[in-house]
Amino acid sequence: MQEKTTSEAAALAAVGLNIHKGKSRILRYNTSWTNSVTIDREELEDVRTFTYLGSIIDEHGGYVADVKARIG
């Protein structure tokens, strides 16, 4: 995962784009891999849930948290 992140950051930098480290998070989905991921030697934060396009996504890939939040 770290190799992919590093190569993506390099490819984006080559065309004038960069990954915003303050807004980037790691959601481990269906994996036992526990190593940290870094960009420019800064470790990215691990999260259990995040909101994407108004939907809550959890570490199991489910939407149960989203449904519970919407219906109370």
trRosetta pair geometry for C-beta under 8 A, 3 or more apart (Angstrom, degrees):
i j d omega theta_ij theta_ji phi_ij phi_ji
1 4 5.7 -54 -152 36 34 111
1 5 6.3 34 152 -19 66 107
1 33 6.5 134 -12 134 131 151
1 35 7.2 165 50 73 115 107
1 37 5.8 -75 125 -92 113 117
2 5 5.7 -55 -147 37 33 112
2 6 6.2 32 155 -19 66 107
2 35 6.8 -64 -35 118 118 128
2 37 5.7 -165 -91 -124 72 70
2 38 6.9 20 -133 34 107 75
3 6 5.8 -56 -146 38 29 110
3 7 6.3 24 158 -14 65 108
4 7 6.0 -58 -144 40 28 106
4 8 6.2 29 156 -19 65 109
5 8 5.8 -55 -146 37 28 111
5 9 6.3 29 156 -20 63 107
5 37 5.4 117 -24 -169 164 113
5 38 7.7 140 106 67 142 38
5 39 6.4 -108 158 -78 116 88
6 9 5.8 -55 -148 35 29 111
6 10 6.5 27 154 -17 63 107
6 39 7.9 -179 -90 -113 57 63
7 10 5.7 -54 -147 37 33 112
7 11 6.3 33 154 -19 66 106
8 11 5.8 -55 -145 38 31 110
8 12 6.2 29 157 -17 65 108
8 19 7.4 65 115 -53 104 132
9 12 5.9 -56 -146 39 28 110
9 13 6.2 30 155 -21 64 108
9 18 7.3 32 -154 -147 82 65
9 19 5.4 -71 -106 5 90 122
9 39 5.7 160 -86 -140 149 103
9 40 7.7 -158 178 -36 155 82
10 13 5.7 -54 -145 36 30 112
10 14 6.6 38 153 -29 62 103
11 14 5.7 -49 -154 24 32 117
11 15 7.4 6 156 1 61 103
12 15 6.5 -74 -159 46 34 93
12 17 4.1 -81 -177 86 93 99
12 18 6.1 141 122 -95 117 27
12 19 6.5 102 67 -38 159 81
13 16 7.6 58 -168 -68 33 12
13 17 7.1 -104 -73 69 29 52
13 18 6.0 46 -89 -91 78 80
19 24 5.7 29 165 -59 107 144
19 39 5.6 -103 83 -146 129 160
20 23 4.3 26 103 30 119 109
20 24 6.3 160 84 -28 61 90
21 24 5.7 -55 -135 28 32 114
21 39 5.3 -156 -98 76 103 122
21 40 6.9 -84 -68 43 142 111
21 42 5.2 46 -167 86 147 141
21 44 7.1 -127 -154 -93 76 82
24 39 6.8 51 65 3 157 144
24 44 5.3 -65 114 -129 102 121
25 44 6.4 162 -130 170 24 103
25 45 5.2 -41 -123 77 80 92
25 46 7.5 112 -175 -129 82 13
25 47 4.7 8 175 -3 132 125
25 50 5.9 159 79 -84 145 143
26 37 5.4 138 -81 33 142 127
26 44 5.0 107 -27 110 104 118
26 45 6.8 -178 22 89 82 39
26 46 5.0 -41 75 -101 102 60
26 47 7.0 149 69 17 47 75
27 46 7.8 125 -92 -160 31 61
27 47 5.6 -41 -84 72 79 90
27 48 7.6 90 -131 -154 85 9
27 49 7.7 53 -120 -119 122 14
27 50 5.8 -110 -63 5 132 118
27 57 6.8 47 179 110 169 111
27 59 6.2 -150 -173 -100 87 67
28 31 5.3 -109 -175 58 94 105
28 33 7.0 -159 -140 71 119 79
28 34 7.7 5 -107 -100 162 53
28 46 6.7 -4 -15 -147 105 108
28 59 6.2 17 72 -146 70 106
29 59 6.3 -158 -94 -164 57 52
29 60 7.6 129 -140 -131 74 8
29 61 5.4 83 -155 -63 115 94
30 60 7.7 84 -61 -144 76 45
30 61 6.6 2 -32 -26 108 125
36 43 4.9 -27 172 -140 134 112
36 44 7.4 161 -178 45 83 69
36 46 7.8 -101 -118 -43 75 109
37 43 7.2 113 73 -153 42 63
37 44 4.9 -22 85 35 94 118
38 41 5.7 5 167 -132 134 17
38 42 5.9 149 -157 68 86 32
38 43 5.1 -47 -93 -89 87 50
38 44 6.7 -171 -100 -9 31 79
39 42 5.8 -29 67 59 68 89
39 44 6.5 59 0 -53 98 105
47 50 5.4 76 108 -56 146 100
48 58 6.6 -6 152 -153 75 79
48 59 5.1 -60 -156 -30 62 119
49 56 5.7 6 -180 -176 120 97
49 57 6.5 162 -155 82 68 46
49 58 4.8 -29 -98 -103 92 67
49 59 7.1 -85 -66 -25 57 74
49 65 5.8 -74 -121 95 144 170
50 56 7.5 172 91 -148 24 58
50 57 5.8 -16 63 57 72 94
51 54 6.8 1 -180 -123 104 11
51 55 6.8 159 -153 77 66 31
51 56 5.5 -35 -95 -93 75 61
51 57 7.5 155 -104 13 23 77
52 55 6.0 -30 68 62 70 84
52 57 5.7 5 16 -6 113 125
55 63 6.7 -42 -175 -128 115 103
55 66 5.1 -1 -163 -120 74 149
56 63 7.3 119 75 -147 73 58
56 65 4.6 -99 118 105 131 104
56 66 3.9 179 46 -78 89 79
56 69 5.9 91 -4 12 146 146
57 61 7.1 -17 -167 -136 95 35
57 62 7.9 143 -154 68 54 35
57 63 7.4 -33 -105 -91 54 64
57 66 7.5 17 -60 -46 39 121
58 61 7.2 -63 74 9 67 15
58 62 5.4 -18 49 58 111 82
58 63 7.9 -169 10 -76 95 19
58 64 7.0 -34 10 48 142 87
58 65 5.0 118 -52 1 120 130
62 65 7.3 109 100 4 94 83
63 66 4.5 -49 -170 40 76 122
63 67 6.0 79 131 -25 87 96
64 67 5.8 -54 -148 36 33 109
64 68 6.3 31 155 -17 66 107
65 68 5.8 -55 -146 39 30 112
65 69 6.2 31 155 -20 65 108
66 69 5.8 -56 -148 36 28 110
66 70 6.4 23 156 -17 63 110
67 70 5.9 -61 -148 38 30 109
67 71 6.3 -4 167 8 68 111
68 71 6.7 -72 -137 51 24 87
68 72 7.6 -79 176 94 55 8
69 72 7.9 27 -172 -75 20 32
